[in-house]
């Protein structure tokens, strides 16, 4: 089980890491498939449907900021076009 220097046998260490990796992967998969999809489909969509004007303002503002940022970055002095 343990080597002479007190470290865990490489085969057992591999099995331990494999079990831990599978357990963490299962937890992440369940979180992504059950919780995150529900946040997007139920919670976020109900917020958008309840406040369409605010959603439109936020989207328009975000697009305006991206366009302004692109214009500022493309017109920096010292850049060759």
Number of C-alpha atoms within 10 A of each C-alpha: 11 10 9 8 6 8 10 13 13 12 10 12 13 12 12 11 12 12 12 12 12 11 12 12 12 12 11 12 12 12 12 12 10 11 11 13 13 13 12 11 10 11 12 13 13 12 12 13 10 11 11 11 11 12 14 12 11 12 12 12 12 12 12 12 12 12 12 12 11 11 11 10 11 12 11 9 7 6 8 7 5
